[in-house]
Amino acid sequence: MKIAIVGAGIIGVTTAWELAADGHEVAVFERRGAAAEETSFANAGVVAPGYVSPWAGPGMRGKVLRSMLSTHGAVKLRWPLAARDIAWMRQWQRACQLETYLANRSHMQRLAFYSRNRLHELSAACELNYERSDGYMVLLRSKREKKQVQPGLEALRAAGTKFREIDADEARRIEPALSTDTALAGAIHLPEDEVGNCRQFALLLKREAEALGAQFYFNCDLAPLKRAAPTEISLASGSEGHRFDAVVVCAGTSSADMLRPLGLRIPLAPVYGHSVSANIREPLNAPRSAVMDERYKVAISRLGIRVRVAGSAELGGAPDTINAGSLQTLYKVLHDWFPGAVTLQSGIQQWKGARPMLPDGPPVLGASGVPGVWLNLGHGGSGWALSCGSARVLADLIGGREAGIDLQGLGIERLMMR
């Protein structure tokens, strides 16, 4: 088949590789000048399937309110709030019911474990050499936090995730650079989880996809799809349309606008995250892999010769405005745990990216209901962790094969039922 893919983030690139590997003629269209320049550019890089879960959950409304009132809160509302954001928040509140949350978490984790296996298969088959390290640890600052994470640990056990509850001494043996000046009540260690450079992986896999015949076209601002010819691609500035046998939409937050003329109302909203990347000054003072501060929801990752600190969840505001308060939280958490690890005088990369999030949590994979149009979108902050599995699922469905996992709760029909 002749297939167009809209979007060249980690989702689009993995989809391109899988479809090209299946023998399809693949063309990828991206509005940016290179692959993985938006959500995939500078994320935390953590692949922890057991910790993949919906943002919508029991008690989250209260947590969000408390976070908004805290200087270093993980969740913020920024002005202006668009009408789309307000409508999204209403749907998100409905998805916070316990039964809904448990079902959505199960759907996401099933895909996440499948995706991690596929990530390892791809890395081995293509001999991809990118910045990565094994192990992930959740740091608990107080006894209260140790108690609060217990329901989550039950979910990890139910999912078959390998983990250990450890004390502060053992946590510091695993990550010797952890500061002794910051209170540490204990930690959760997940030895089979990992951290990897998402953008490096995407660029390497893009090259492999091109070797299989996939074509990538950059600086392409596409027009929305047309109801009369849904598999025709044309530029927003006006150009001759090019027909394909199928179109796969994985264009991040732009996907909703692209699909609207087809009668598809996808409730996507950008939930912004921030990160800071800096060169390691003294390796002995830097993390060996990745840790996550449970209180502030900030991840600190070792990526080769750099450390990346990532966190925050912001709805609303200007997409290109980096919030100083969010950066202050990242710097605070880095200093709390790894003081002196990085060089802050020069070479610092500060980044803000939009996570394309659906209100209930799981992405949408599969047929759109419009002939020839397929969806692989709405992965939120879990795009890196879900990308390889999502791409394999979609390639199987397009090829008329059974997917490798149960797809309940991952199709567009759940959005149409609202």
N, C-alpha and C positions, 0 to 999 in steps of 0.2 A: 504493500500500500504506500501511497504518497501521503506523508503525514506532516502537518505543520505543528510546531510547538511554540506557544506564545509565552516567553519568559525564559531567561537563562540564569536564574538563581540555582541554588543547589537542587531544587525540585525539578526545574527544567533540564538541567544538565544530566541528572541521573535518569530522567525519563528518556532523554535523547539517546543515551548509551544503551539502555535496555531495548528500545525500539530498533535502533540500528543493529544491535546484536541479534535481534530476531529477523533481520533481513529486510526491514522496511526502508524506504527512501525518506530520510528525515531532514527537515529544514527548521531551524530554530530562529525565532525573531525576538530581539531584545532592544528595548528603548535606550538602554545605557550603552556606553562605549566598550564594555567588556563584560565577561561573565562574573556572576557573584559579586555585584557591586552595591547591592541594597541590603536586605535582611541577612544575607549570607556573608557579608563582608567582614564583620568584626564581632561576631557573637562569642559567647563564652566557650563554645567548642565541646561542651559536655555531652557525652552519650551515656545516659543513665536510664535505661528503660523503666525500672521500678519507680523512678521519680517523675515519670511523664504522667501528668494528670490534668484535668480541666481546671481552668481558673475559676469556674463557677462551681462552688461547693457549699455545704452547710456552714453557716456562720461567716461566710465570706463578706457579706454586706457589712457586718459589724467590724470585721478586720480591716476592710477598706476604709471605713470611717475613721477608725483609730489611727490607721496609717496616714491618712490625710492630715490629721492633727499633729502628727509627730514630725520633727525636723528631718529625721532620717528615715521616714516611712518609705516602704517599698512601693506603695501605690499612690499615685497622684492624679487629680483631674486638673487639666490646664485649659485656660481660656484662649481663644474661643472654642466652645463645644459646638460641633456641627449637628444639624438635625439627625444625620446618620448616626452620630455617636450616642445621642439621647435615645433613639430607637433601639440601638444595640444594647444599651444598658438595661432597658426594659426587658428585652429577651434574655439577657444574661441573668437578671434577677429570677426569672421563672425557672432557669436551668439550675439554680442553686439548691433545689429540693434534693434531699438525701438519695432517694431512689434514682433520680435522674443522674446525679453525680456518680453514684456507684456504677451505673451502667456505662456512662461515658468514659469513666476511668478504665474500666475493663476493656472497652473497645480500643482506647488509645494504647494501653500497655500491651495488648495482644499484637498490635501493629508494630510497636516499638521493639519488642523482642525479636520479631521476625525481621525487622529492619536492621538490627544490629548484626544478626547472622548474615544478612545479605551484604552489609558493609564489609564484613570480614572476607566473604567470598570474593567480592569485587576487588578488594585491596590485594588479595593473594593472586587472583587470576591475572590482573593487570600489572602486578608488581609495582603498586603505587607507593612511593616513598614520600610521606608527608609528616609534618610535625605531630607527634602523638605520644601519649604515655598512658600507662595502665593505672587504674585505681581512682576512687572518688570517695571523699570523706565529707560528711555533714557535721559541722562543728556546733556544739550546744554550749552556750555560755552559762546556763543556770540549771538548777534542778527543775525549775518550772518548765523549761524548754524540754528537758528529758521526759517529763510527764506528758507534755503536749504532743510529742511526736509518736507516742505509743499507738494510737489508732492507725497512723500511717505505717508503722512497722508491721501491724497485723496484715495490712494490705500487701506489703512486700512479701510476707510469708505466704499469703494466699496466691501470689503471682509466681512463687517459686524463686524469688530473687535471693541470691547469696549475699548475706550481710552479717555483720557482727556489731553488737553494742560494746563499745570499749570505753575504758576510763581515760583520763587526761594523760596519764603516763604513757599508755600504749599509743594514743594518738600522736604524741610527740616522738615516739620511736618511729612511727610510720612517716611522719613529716617533721623531721628534727628541727627545722627552722621556725616552727611555730613559736611565737613570742611567749615567754613565761610571765610577762607583765599583764597579759590579758586573761581574765578569768575563763577557765575552761572546765565545765562540769563533766564532759564526756563527748563522745562522738559516735556516729554511725559510719562504719567502714564498709564499702562495697568494692571488693577486690576485682570483680569481673567487669565493672564499669570502666570508662575511659574518657580521655579528653583528646581531641584532635582538631587540627586547623581546617575548618570547614571550607574556607575559600581556597586554600592550597589543594585540597582534595578535589574541589569542583574544577579547578583549572587543569589539573592532571587528567581527570576523567573526561573533560571536554576534548583534550588532545586525543584520548583513546577513542572517543566517539567519532571524531573527525577521521581517524585512521580507518574506521568502519564505513565511512562515506557520509556521515552527517555533515550538513552545511550550517554554519552559524552566520547570521546577519545582524550587525549591531547598528546602533543609532537609528532604530526603526520604531517610530511612534505610530502604532497601528490604529486604524479606525475601528470602532466597535463592529462586532459581527452583524451581519444583515439577516433578517428573517427570511428574505427571498432566496438568499444564497449563503447559508450559515457556515459552509466550509470554504468560503472565499476570503482571502486575506488581501488587504490594501492599506496604504498609508493614510494617516489622518489628514495629511496635507493634500491628498488627492493623488491617486495613481491607478494604473490599470490593475484590476483585481486578478489574483492568481488562485485558481481552484485546486483544492486538495481532496483526497479521499476522506481525510479526517483531520480535525483540529483538536489539539490538546491545550487547554487553557490552564496555565500555572504562572500567572503574571502578578502574584502577590495581591496587594490591595487594589491594583488596577483591574483585577479580574471582574469585579462586580460591574463596573461601567462597560466593560467589553461585552458582557453577557446580557445586559439589560434589554437591548432591542429584541432578543430572542424570547422575551417573556420570563426570563429567569431572574428572580429576586434573591440574590445571595447576600445575607446580612454580614458582610465583612467590614471590620473596622481596624484601623491601624492602632495597635497598642505599642507605644514606643519604648525602646530600651536604650541604655547608654553603656558604653565601655571605654576603658582607658587601657592602652597597650604601651609598655615601656621596656627598654632594654634592661637585662639583668646586670646589676653592678657587681654583686658578689654571689656566685652560684650557691654557696653554702647557706645563704640567707633567704633563698628563694624556695618556693614549693617544688616538690618532686613531680607531682601530677596536678590534681585539682581538688579544691576544697570549696565548700559552700557554707557561708555563715547563715545559720537558720534564722536568727533574729532579723537580720537586715535583707535576707534573700539576695545576697551578693556572692557570686562565684569568683574564685581566684584560680587561674589556670596557668600552668607552665606550657608554653608553646615554643620549643626550641630555645633560642637565646632571649626570649621575651617572656614577660608575665602579662597576662590580660586579666583585668578586673571588670566584671560585667554585672549589671543588675538594673533595677527600676522597672516599673510598669506604669506608663503614662497614657491617659486617654485624653485626646483633644490637644489644642495648642498648635503652633506653627511647626510644620514638618522639618524645617531646616534650622530651627533654633535649639541649640544645646543648652539644657538647663543647668545653671551653675550649682544649684542645690543638689541635683542628682550626682554631679561629679564630685562634690564635697563628700557625699556618702561613700562613693567608691574609694576615694583617697583615704577616708577615715578607716574603713574596713581593711584596706591594704596595710595601713600603718599599724592597726591593732594586731594583726597576725604576722606580718612579714616586714617589720621596719628595716629600712636599709637595703631591701632586696633589689631595688631598681634605681636607675638613674632618672631623676625627675627634672634635671636642668635642661635637657635637650632630647630630641628624638621621640617625644611623646605623641601618641596618636589618640585623639579624642573623637568619639564616634557616637552618632545617634541613628538608630534604624527602626523602621516600622515593621512590627510583626503582624502579618495578616491573620487576624483572629476571628473565628466564628464564636457566637455567644455561648454555645454549649460545650466547646472544647475540641472535639475530634475534627479532623479534616474531612473534606468531601472527595471521594475517589470514585471514578467510574463514569458510566454514561450519564449525560445530562438530561436525557429525555428528548433532546433535539437530535435528529439523525445526523451522525457524523461528528458531533461535538462531545468531547470528553473532558472530564474535570480532574484536576489534581491540585487542590488549593485549600487554604484555610488552616495551615499547620501551626500558626501562631508562633510561640517561642520554642516549639519542638521540631522545627523543620529539619535541622541537621540530624536529630535522633530518629526521625520518621522517613527521611528522604529515600533511602535505598529500598526499603520495603514498599513504600508507596509507588515508586517507579516500577518495581517488578510486578506488583498487583495490577497496575494499569496496563502494562504491556501484555500480561496474560489475558486480561479482559478484552483488549483490542484484538488480540490474536484468537479469540474464541475459546480460550482455555479456562479451566477452573483456576481460581486464585489459590495461592498457597496457604491462605488463612481464611477464617470465617469473616465475612465482610459486613456482618450485622452492625448497624449503627454508623456505618461509614459512607453510606450512599446519600444522594440528594433527596431521596424521598422523605427523610426525617425533617428537612427544611420545608418541604411542600405541605407537611401535615399541620404546620402552625397556623 
